[in-house]
Structures are given as structure tokens and as C-alpha cells.
Amino acid sequence: MTAVLDALIQLNAVVPAATLRKLAPDFENALAVILARMPTEESGPLSLEFYRSPIKADSTLQYISAALLALHPRSGFAGKLLGDIKVRAAVVVILPRGPSEASGSTGDCFGSSKPPHDGWPESGQYKFSGEISDGASLLVAGTEPIYVSRVESSRYLGDTCDGLGGFYLGAEQRRHFIAEMLCVASEAIPWKTDPRRDIEFESFQQFHGELLAFIDEQQQMYRATAKALEARGLLDPSEAPQSLPQMEVDLTDARWVDSDDERPKDAEPISKDAIKLPARVLWAE
């Protein structure tokens, strides 16, 4: 099937939407190329469908669909995109004038190397990149364009680290597409998808007030973004309440004072149950 899809792409053949839906779960990279090269009036409804109902988690096809819709938005997309953003807010509780807690994480992608199928004919398959390279062509325009290159292999490379790779549509990528629709740089959107706030603990009431003030500050910025989308006719006012990003609050109590992790006598654990979070805000697991 990879050879058939490669031939269709090389011939710029018209592929019915029903066929694309059936093949998407197994050949999303090739289907993404076909989708991106379709006329906008034909690709738009299908792109919205692939965005709303991704064929699998971390779908490259969903990312390409969102990139196409950011350039040519359809009704319902902006609200869905904004509401799908998951903001991970780190709130660190510290002693008055105490040091903050630093944390970080790294991730690696480990691919499995599969041997080639000796004697099997090679077929063309498609790899995406955010940077231009020899043999690559522009697939999706925009402030952060997507390029595609054709590679030949006697086996199906798939969506692995050592294969074709792909794009992941995370919170920051969604925020970028919001900026694309607003015709502004992503830096012009004042809120972040991973904000952090250190709060010096003096009393539960004081901490509770500062926490809710921090959350309200973030949500006010979300509402301003929703208003900007409304002003451009991309978001219906009735959609706005459910189109704000969802915030997950990752609470870390760092009020330890020595190497044995001993707390001050008055540093009682903070009860999350005693804090009523606003709508579209929850505690991180």
C-alpha cells in the first residue's frame, strides 16, 4: 500500500475523502501529504474532522490538520483549539524569604532499529521537518512552515525515532497556532503553557488568596485571547466559557529546612480539599 500511496502522491491524483478516512490509521504521513495538497475548500472539512477525532495519540496527521486550519480557519476550530490547551502551572510553596525549588526533566526518544528486507522493492515514504533541507519541499506555509521530503526504503519506516518521525501537537504548538490565526508572533501572547509561581507561606488564608489571584491572573489572559479571536470572527461569544485553556496546578510544598526534610513546627501540610478551584482548573496528578 505504501507504493500505491507514493504513486498517487507523485501523480497528484485525487483521492476520495472516504478512502482517506479508511487509510489514515495506518498511513498517516502519506495521508497528511495528500491532505495538504488538496484544494482548501476540499481539505478544510476533512482537516477539521482529523483534528477533532485524531486517529491516535500524538498524531502527525492531527498536527498537519491543525496547521492547515490555522491558515484557513473553519467554524468551531478556534474554540476547540484554545480549549484543548492544557496549561501545567507549577506552584511552589516556600518559607518567607526562603529559596525556591528548582526542578527539571529531560526526555529521550529511543527507536528500535529494524533490519531491511533484502530483495524487496523500495517504495517512497514521507518525512516531515520544520527546516528546509536538500530535496525537501514546502508542504504547509505559515510562520513556522512544514517541509516534506521523500525517502525510499524496502520496509515501512513508520512513525519511529529511527524512521519517519513526526510532529506532536502539544500545548505550546496549539498556542502557536492560536497566534497564527491572530496574525501575531507567538511571543505576543502573554500567557505561557508552563507558568510558575513561588508563594511565600505565612498563613493558609494568605496562601489561598495568592493562589487564587495567580489563577485569576492567568485566566484573565486566556479571556483576552478569546476576545481577540472573537474580534476576528473566529470564535462565537457563546463558545468562550468552554474555550479557555484548562489549567492543571502542580503544587509543591518546599517548606523544608534541613537535609532530613524536617518541616517547621507550624508548617502543616496544605489541604487541597480546603481549596475550591475555579472552573477549568484542577490539581495535577
Sequence and secondary structure as in RCSB ss.txt:
>XXXX:A:sequence
MTAVLDALIQLNAVVPAATLRKLAPDFENALAVILARMPTEESGPLSLEFYRSPIKADSTLQYISAALLALHPRS
GFAGKLLGDIKVRAAVVVILPRGPSEASGSTGDCFGSSKPPHDGWPESGQYKFSGEISDGASLLVAGTEPIYVSR
VESSRYLGDTCDGLGGFYLGAEQRRHFIAEMLCVASEAIPWKTDPRRDIEFESFQQFHGELLAFIDEQQQMYRAT
AKALEARGLLDPSEAPQSLPQMEVDLTDARWVDSDDERPKDAEPISKDAIKLPARVLWAE
>XXXX:A:secstr
 HHHHHHHHHTT    HHHHHHHTTT HHHHHHHHHTS HHHHHHHHHHHHHS SSTT HHHHHHHHHHHHS  T
THHHHHHHT EEEEEEEEE TT                    TT   EEEEEEESS  TT EEEE SSS EEEEE
EEESS  TTSTTTT      HHHHHHHHHHHHTS GGGS   SS EEEEE S HHHHHHHHHHHHHHHHHHHHHH
HHHHHHTTSS GGGGGG S EEEEEEEE    STT    TT     GGG    TTEEE  
